[in-house]
Amino acid sequence: MSNEPITLTAGDAAATVRPDLGGRVAGLRVGGTELLRQGDRFGCFPMVPWCGRTREGRFRTGAVLHQLPLNAPPHAIHGTARDAAWTTARVTADEAVLTYDLVDPWPYSGRVTQVIALAPEALTLTMAVETYDDSFPAQIGWHPWFQRNLGGAGVRLDFSPAWQEERGDDHLPTGKRTDPGPGPWDDCFGMPGGVDVTLTWPGRLELSVTSPEKWVVIYDEQEAAVCVEPQTGPPDGLNTSPRLVTPLEPLEASTTWRWRGLRAD
């Protein structure tokens, strides 16, 4: 199948999927209101085969040291798949299945499959990394850019993490866990019971971001948008919390966004 843009619909919700632009959800409209920041860099892109920053672009597999391109010097950031064209495997009215084959500069072969499923009141994203060759460490995550304001209503974030990863001057976790502090944030938090973050635009919409994973990065330092990024490990996780993809065991993750309209007071 081609990798042309895809429109999914369910009830009064519509999602635009761009296989040609990193396999991202480029838009999500609920009742005609766009929830995601628009632009080729925004929407919601998959982070794979790593999430956030990898220190100096380096990670080890056993005794082998690998070097990734430094696309956010001095680090490598957000994986390679967001910069590539994905292949459309299957499309229905409310679901799209996309695939992406890992290639150079990632040093291992493998396949990523992403399922985007839209319902009238929810969007579920599922991703898996598999290999039939050598085993390798990997991470999965999503990087949505939610609009900070909807029709004049500014967003409020509510979540109760168990800890915050202390952030060093290089924007990477130091390895120390601290009590969660006030924003603004470009920080990773631990939620052992699963990610659960609520975004509320008073009088407009409430949206929950949930995931069985226990890590979430919150980024709200920009005026136009806020990011709530569930992922399978913290930044630099290829080095500090590696999850192994093997021929017998793929790496899998999912996240669901569920929304409901709010009446103005």
C-alpha positions in Angstrom: 0.0 0.0 0.0 1.0 3.6 -0.4 2.2 5.9 2.4 -0.2 8.7 1.6 -1.9 10.6 4.5 -4.8 8.7 6.2 -7.9 10.0 7.9 -9.6 7.9 10.5 -13.0 8.7 11.8 -15.2 7.6 14.8 -18.2 9.5 16.0 -17.2 13.2 16.0 -13.5 12.4 16.3 -11.1 12.4 13.3 -7.4 11.6 13.3 -4.9 12.4 10.5 -2.0 9.9 10.2 1.1 10.6 8.2 3.1 7.5 7.3 5.3 9.6 5.1 6.2 11.9 8.0 7.6 9.6 10.6 4.4 7.6 11.2 3.0 10.4 13.3 -0.6 11.3 14.2 -0.5 14.7 12.6 -3.9 15.8 13.9 -6.7 14.9 16.2 -10.0 16.8 16.0 -12.8 16.3 18.5 -16.0 18.0 17.6 -14.1 20.0 15.1 -11.5 21.3 17.6 -7.8 20.4 16.9 -6.1 19.1 20.0 -2.5 18.7 18.6 -0.1 21.4 17.7 0.2 21.6 13.9 3.3 21.5 11.8 5.7 18.8 10.3 7.6 18.6 13.6 4.6 18.3 15.9 1.4 16.3 16.1 2.4 13.1 17.9 5.4 11.1 16.7 6.6 7.7 17.8 10.0 7.5 19.6 11.8 4.4 18.6 14.2 2.6 18.9 15.0 5.0 21.8 13.3 7.8 23.7 14.6 11.2 24.6 18.3 11.8 24.8 21.0 9.1 24.6 24.2 10.5 26.2 26.6 11.6 23.5 24.8 9.2 21.1 26.6 6.2 22.6 25.3 2.9 23.9 26.8 -0.5 24.5 25.7 -4.0 23.6 28.0 -6.2 25.6 31.5 -5.1 24.8 30.5 -3.3 21.6 30.2 0.5 21.7 27.8 2.0 19.2 27.8 5.6 18.0 24.6 7.3 16.9 24.3 10.6 15.0 24.2 13.6 17.3 20.9 15.2 16.1 20.6 17.2 19.4 24.3 17.9 20.2 25.9 16.7 22.3 23.3 13.9 22.4 21.1 11.8 20.1 17.4 12.3 20.6 14.0 10.6 20.0 15.1 7.7 17.8 15.3 7.4 14.0 11.7 6.4 13.1 10.3 10.0 13.3 12.6 11.0 10.5 11.6 8.2 8.1 8.7 7.2 5.9 6.6 4.3 7.3 4.7 1.8 5.2 0.9 1.4 5.4 0.1 -2.2 6.1 -3.7 -2.0 6.6 -6.3 0.7 6.9 -10.0 0.7 7.9 -12.3 3.5 8.7 -11.0 3.8 12.3 -7.7 2.0 12.4 -4.3 2.2 10.6 -1.4 -0.3 10.9 2.0 1.0 9.9 5.4 -0.6 9.7 9.0 0.7 9.7 12.1 -1.4 9.2 15.1 -0.4 11.3 18.1 0.6 9.1 21.4 2.5 9.4 22.3 4.5 11.5 20.6 2.1 13.9 23.1 -0.8 14.1 20.5 -3.7 14.3 17.9 -5.1 12.0 14.3 -5.2 13.1 10.7 -4.2 12.4 8.5 -1.7 14.2 4.7 -2.1 13.9 2.4 0.7 15.1 -1.4 0.5 15.4 -3.4 3.7 15.6 -7.0 2.9 16.6 -9.6 5.6 17.0 -12.9 5.3 18.9 -15.5 8.0 19.5 -14.0 9.0 22.8 -10.5 7.6 22.7 -7.3 7.1 20.7 -5.1 4.0 21.4 -1.6 3.7 20.1 0.2 0.4 20.2 3.8 -0.3 19.1 6.0 -3.4 18.9 9.7 -3.8 18.0 10.7 -7.3 16.8 13.8 -9.0 15.4 14.6 -12.3 13.8 18.3 -11.6 14.0 20.6 -10.4 16.8 19.1 -9.2 20.1 19.4 -5.5 21.0 18.3 -2.9 23.6 15.5 -0.6 22.6 12.8 1.8 23.9 9.3 2.7 22.8 7.5 6.0 23.4 5.2 8.7 22.0 5.8 12.4 21.9 2.4 14.2 21.6 2.3 18.0 21.3 -1.1 19.0 22.9 -2.3 22.5 22.3 -1.8 24.6 25.4 -5.0 26.6 24.7 -8.3 25.5 23.3 -10.6 28.5 22.4 -9.0 30.6 25.1 -9.0 27.9 27.8 -5.4 27.2 29.1 -4.5 23.6 29.9 -4.0 22.3 33.5 -1.9 19.2 34.1 -2.7 16.8 36.9 -0.7 13.7 37.8 0.8 12.1 41.0 4.2 10.5 40.2 6.1 8.5 42.8 9.3 10.2 42.0 11.1 12.7 39.6 14.4 11.8 38.0 16.9 14.4 39.0 17.9 16.2 35.8 21.5 17.2 35.3 22.9 20.3 33.5 23.1 18.0 30.4 19.3 17.4 30.5 19.8 13.7 31.4 18.9 11.9 34.6 21.7 11.8 37.1 20.5 8.5 38.5 19.1 10.1 41.6 15.3 10.1 42.3 13.8 13.1 44.1 10.4 14.2 45.3 8.4 15.6 42.4 8.9 19.4 42.1 6.9 22.2 40.5 7.1 23.0 36.8 7.9 24.2 34.3 9.3 20.8 33.3 11.5 19.0 30.8 11.6 16.1 33.2 11.1 12.4 33.6 8.8 11.0 36.3 8.1 7.5 37.6 4.6 6.1 37.9 5.0 2.5 39.0 1.3 1.8 38.7 1.2 3.0 35.1 1.2 6.4 33.5 -1.9 8.4 34.3 -1.9 12.1 33.4 -4.9 14.3 33.0 -5.0 17.5 30.8 -8.0 19.8 31.5 -9.0 22.8 29.4 -11.6 24.3 31.7 -15.0 24.5 30.1 -13.8 22.7 27.0 -12.3 19.3 27.4 -10.7 16.8 29.7 -8.2 14.3 28.3 -6.4 11.5 30.1 -3.1 10.0 28.9 -2.6 6.5 30.3 -0.2 3.6 29.7 0.9 0.4 31.4 4.4 1.8 31.3 5.9 3.5 34.4 7.8 6.3 32.8 6.5 9.6 31.5 8.4 12.8 30.4 6.5 16.1 30.8 7.6 19.0 28.7 5.8 22.3 29.1 8.5 24.9 28.5 7.0 26.2 25.2 4.2 28.7 25.0 2.2 26.9 22.3 2.0 23.3 23.5 2.6 20.8 26.3 3.9 17.3 25.9 3.0 14.1 27.9 5.3 11.3 26.7 4.7 7.8 28.0 7.7 5.5 27.4 9.3 2.2 28.3 12.3 3.7 30.1 13.8 7.0 31.1 16.0 9.2 28.9 19.4 7.5 28.2 17.6 4.3 29.0 19.6 2.4 26.3 22.4 2.7 28.9 20.7 2.8 32.2 17.5 0.7 31.8 17.8 -1.4 28.7 14.9 -3.5 27.5 16.1 -6.3 25.3 14.4 -7.2 22.0 15.1 -10.9 21.1 13.9 -13.2 18.4 11.6 -14.8 21.0 10.4 -11.6 22.8 9.5 -8.4 21.1 9.3 -5.1 23.0 5.7 -3.9 23.1 4.0 -0.8 24.6 0.7 1.1 24.3 -1.0 4.3 25.4 -4.6 5.5 25.4 -5.9 9.0 25.3 -9.5 9.3 26.5 -11.5 12.5 26.4 -14.8 14.0 27.5 -16.3 17.4 26.8 -16.8 19.9 29.7 -19.5 22.4 29.9 -18.5 26.0 30.6 -19.6 27.3 34.0 
